[in-house]
Amino acid sequence: MTTGDDIRSQILALPAVERASLAKQLLLSLDQDSCDEDAGQLWGDEAQRRSIAYQHGQTTSRDWRESVREMREALLQRREKRN
């Protein structure tokens, strides 16, 4: 019998393009009714809060590429610590 761990290992062995396609299909297969109905409103409220904070100088912005680079570096460091 195939377990979730077996399937996960097989999926992680796929090329990135195939994993991305599969991830998209899985996400689309989720029952939309089970999602938080208030999520749209909550994200809108959060965007508004952040915008106001930025306008009042309470926060700053930076290039998204820098943020992604830092996140990737942090994940790589975590993986290296585990091994």
GIMODA-V310000 format. One record per residue. RES is the residue in one small letter. D_FIRST is the distance of its C-alpha to the first C-alpha in Angstrom with 2 decimals. Layout:
res=(RES RES)
d_first=(D_FIRST D_FIRST)
//
This chain:
res=(m t t g d d i r s q i l a l p a v e r a s l a k q l l l s l d q d s c d e d a g q l w g d e a q r r s i a y q h g q t t s r d w r e s v r e m r e a l l q r r e k r n)
d_first=(0.00 3.79 6.40 9.97 11.29 9.45 10.78 14.00 14.56 14.27 16.59 19.00 19.37 20.73 24.53 26.18 27.26 23.82 22.52 25.59 25.08 21.51 22.79 25.59 23.47 21.28 24.51 26.11 23.32 23.98 26.06 29.56 30.82 28.72 30.46 33.51 36.37 38.84 37.17 39.66 42.58 41.37 40.96 44.39 45.91 44.44 45.78 49.15 49.20 48.48 51.10 53.72 52.95 53.35 56.62 58.01 57.18 54.68 51.96 51.90 49.91 48.72 47.16 43.47 42.86 44.10 41.71 38.69 39.89 40.22 36.77 35.25 37.35 36.30 32.57 33.19 35.12 32.34 29.82 32.42 33.01 29.34 29.31)
//
